[in-house]
Amino acid sequence: MNYIFAFLILFSLICAVYTGKLDTVMTSALASAGRAVELAIALIGVMAFWLGIVNIAKKSGLTNVFSKIIKKPLLLLFPDLKNNNEALSNITLNISANALGLMNAATPFGIKAMESMQRKNPEKEKATNSMCTFLAINTAGFQLVPAMVIAILASNNMENPQIIIIPTLIVTSIAFLSAIFFVKILEGFFK
């Protein structure tokens, strides 16, 4: 991948020199670097806020309450995790963070859930059905509120960044349900 990016940069510079637009390319590159820093700072604020909310929910026991509420639906998706509360809790946190559009915040919970499922996996070289189901729904990325995307749009001065909530909800719901549907069908073929 590094070679591809190096090639693209080198090719762009050669084209800029050839067309006499090197000064425009350099000015644009520096301006874009400045915007990237501004965007990163804006996203740090959003991430810090939501990670703080998730941490407070975890320490106050709210995540345990939420886990108990969605435990039965989760056990329909993950029947072999009925005795693995650690995995169910981390799956709950992962799904919650994804639902709020905090993909980076969801990653540590997803890793912990997979590690917990792997510890109870009798065949260490093979993924369990629950691992595959979790991977499928995590990849589908269901979102109620795409917080990161809204933050990016707002930082780019879009007038109405929350307009993407309904289309995102529709698309991610279809992806989420499709992932569950196909993984459950394929479970029967690959045991």
C-alpha positions as CSV (number, residue, x, y, z in Angstrom):
1,M,0.0,0.0,0.0
2,N,2.9,2.3,0.8
3,Y,4.2,1.8,-2.7
4,I,0.9,2.7,-4.2
5,F,0.7,6.0,-2.3
6,A,4.3,6.8,-3.0
7,F,3.6,6.2,-6.7
8,L,0.5,8.4,-6.7
9,I,2.4,11.3,-4.9
10,L,5.3,11.0,-7.3
11,F,3.1,10.8,-10.4
12,S,1.1,13.9,-9.2
13,L,4.3,15.9,-8.6
14,I,5.6,14.9,-12.1
15,C,2.2,15.9,-13.7
16,A,2.3,19.2,-11.7
17,V,5.8,20.1,-12.9
18,Y,4.9,19.1,-16.5
19,T,1.8,21.3,-16.5
20,G,3.4,24.2,-14.6
21,K,1.0,23.9,-11.7
22,L,3.5,22.9,-9.0
23,D,2.8,26.0,-6.9
24,T,-1.0,25.2,-7.0
25,V,-0.4,21.6,-5.9
26,M,1.9,22.7,-3.1
27,T,-0.5,25.3,-1.8
28,S,-3.4,22.8,-1.9
29,A,-1.3,20.2,-0.1
30,L,-0.5,22.6,2.7
31,A,-4.1,23.8,3.0
32,S,-5.3,20.3,3.1
33,A,-2.9,19.3,5.8
34,G,-4.2,22.2,7.9
35,R,-7.8,21.1,7.3
36,A,-6.8,17.5,8.3
37,V,-5.5,18.8,11.6
38,E,-8.6,20.8,12.3
39,L,-10.8,17.8,11.4
40,A,-8.7,15.5,13.7
41,I,-9.1,18.0,16.6
42,A,-12.9,18.1,16.0
43,L,-13.1,14.4,16.0
44,I,-11.0,14.0,19.1
45,G,-13.7,16.1,20.9
46,V,-16.5,13.9,19.7
47,M,-14.7,10.7,20.5
48,A,-13.7,11.9,24.0
49,F,-17.3,12.8,24.7
50,W,-18.8,9.5,23.6
51,L,-16.0,7.4,25.2
52,G,-16.6,9.3,28.4
53,I,-20.4,8.5,28.2
54,V,-19.6,4.8,27.6
55,N,-17.2,4.8,30.5
56,I,-19.7,6.4,32.8
57,A,-22.4,3.9,31.7
58,K,-20.0,1.0,32.3
59,K,-19.0,2.2,35.8
60,S,-22.6,3.1,36.8
61,G,-23.8,-0.4,35.9
62,L,-26.0,0.9,33.0
63,T,-24.2,-1.3,30.6
64,N,-25.1,-4.3,32.8
65,V,-28.7,-3.3,32.8
66,F,-28.6,-2.8,29.0
67,S,-26.9,-6.2,28.7
68,K,-29.7,-7.9,30.7
69,I,-32.4,-6.2,28.5
70,I,-30.8,-7.4,25.2
71,K,-29.5,-10.7,26.5
72,K,-32.4,-12.7,25.2
73,P,-32.2,-11.3,21.7
74,L,-28.4,-11.7,21.8
75,L,-28.8,-15.3,22.9
76,L,-30.9,-15.9,19.8
77,L,-28.0,-14.7,17.7
78,F,-25.3,-16.3,19.9
79,P,-26.8,-19.4,21.5
80,D,-23.5,-20.9,22.5
81,L,-22.6,-17.8,24.7
82,K,-25.3,-18.4,27.4
83,N,-22.5,-19.1,29.9
84,N,-20.1,-16.4,28.6
85,N,-21.3,-13.1,30.3
86,E,-18.0,-11.4,29.5
87,A,-18.4,-11.9,25.8
88,L,-22.1,-10.9,25.9
89,S,-21.2,-7.7,27.8
90,N,-18.5,-6.8,25.3
91,I,-20.7,-7.6,22.3
92,T,-23.4,-5.3,23.9
93,L,-20.9,-2.5,24.3
94,N,-19.6,-3.0,20.8
95,I,-23.1,-2.9,19.2
96,S,-24.0,0.1,21.3
97,A,-20.9,2.0,20.2
98,N,-21.5,1.1,16.6
99,A,-25.1,2.2,16.9
100,L,-23.9,5.6,18.1
101,G,-21.6,5.8,15.1
102,L,-18.4,5.5,17.2
103,M,-16.6,2.9,15.2
104,N,-13.2,3.6,16.8
105,A,-14.8,3.3,20.3
106,A,-16.4,0.0,19.3
107,T,-13.1,-1.7,18.3
108,P,-11.7,-2.4,21.8
109,F,-15.0,-4.0,22.9
110,G,-15.1,-6.1,19.7
111,I,-11.5,-7.3,20.3
112,K,-12.3,-8.2,23.9
113,A,-15.5,-10.0,22.8
114,M,-13.5,-12.1,20.3
115,E,-10.8,-12.8,22.8
116,S,-13.4,-14.0,25.3
117,M,-15.1,-16.2,22.7
118,Q,-11.7,-17.6,21.7
119,R,-10.8,-18.6,25.3
120,K,-14.0,-20.8,25.4
121,N,-13.4,-22.1,21.8
122,P,-12.7,-25.8,21.9
123,E,-11.1,-25.7,18.4
124,K,-8.6,-22.9,18.5
125,E,-7.8,-23.1,14.8
126,K,-11.4,-22.6,13.8
127,A,-13.9,-19.8,14.4
128,T,-17.1,-20.6,16.2
129,N,-20.5,-19.8,14.8
130,S,-20.8,-17.0,17.4
131,M,-17.5,-15.5,16.2
132,C,-18.6,-15.5,12.6
133,T,-22.0,-14.0,13.5
134,F,-20.3,-11.3,15.6
135,L,-17.9,-10.5,12.8
136,A,-20.8,-10.3,10.3
137,I,-22.9,-8.0,12.3
138,N,-19.9,-5.9,13.3
139,T,-18.9,-5.5,9.7
140,A,-22.5,-4.5,8.7
141,G,-22.1,-1.7,11.2
142,F,-25.7,-0.9,12.3
143,Q,-26.0,2.8,13.2
144,L,-28.8,4.7,14.9
145,V,-26.9,8.0,15.1
146,P,-23.8,8.3,12.8
147,A,-22.0,10.7,15.3
148,M,-18.6,10.6,13.6
149,V,-20.1,11.4,10.1
150,I,-22.2,14.2,11.6
151,A,-19.1,15.6,13.3
152,I,-17.2,15.5,10.0
153,L,-20.1,17.2,8.1
154,A,-20.5,19.8,10.9
155,S,-16.7,20.5,10.9
156,N,-16.9,21.1,7.1
157,N,-19.7,23.7,7.8
158,M,-22.6,21.7,6.3
159,E,-25.8,23.5,7.2
160,N,-27.9,20.5,8.2
161,P,-25.5,17.6,9.0
162,Q,-28.1,15.5,10.8
163,I,-30.0,15.0,7.5
164,I,-28.1,11.8,7.0
165,I,-29.6,10.1,10.1
166,I,-32.6,8.6,8.3
167,P,-30.8,7.3,5.2
168,T,-28.0,5.9,7.4
169,L,-30.6,4.2,9.6
170,I,-32.3,2.6,6.6
171,V,-29.1,1.4,4.9
172,T,-27.3,0.1,8.0
173,S,-30.5,-1.7,9.1
174,I,-30.7,-3.5,5.8
175,A,-27.0,-4.4,6.0
176,F,-27.4,-5.6,9.6
177,L,-30.4,-7.8,8.9
178,S,-28.8,-9.1,5.7
179,A,-25.6,-10.0,7.6
180,I,-27.7,-11.9,10.2
181,F,-29.8,-13.6,7.5
182,F,-26.8,-14.8,5.5
183,V,-24.6,-15.8,8.4
184,K,-27.5,-17.9,9.8
185,I,-28.0,-19.6,6.5
186,L,-24.3,-20.3,6.0
187,E,-24.0,-21.7,9.6
188,G,-25.9,-24.8,8.3
189,F,-23.4,-25.4,5.6
190,F,-20.1,-24.9,7.5
191,K,-20.0,-26.7,10.8
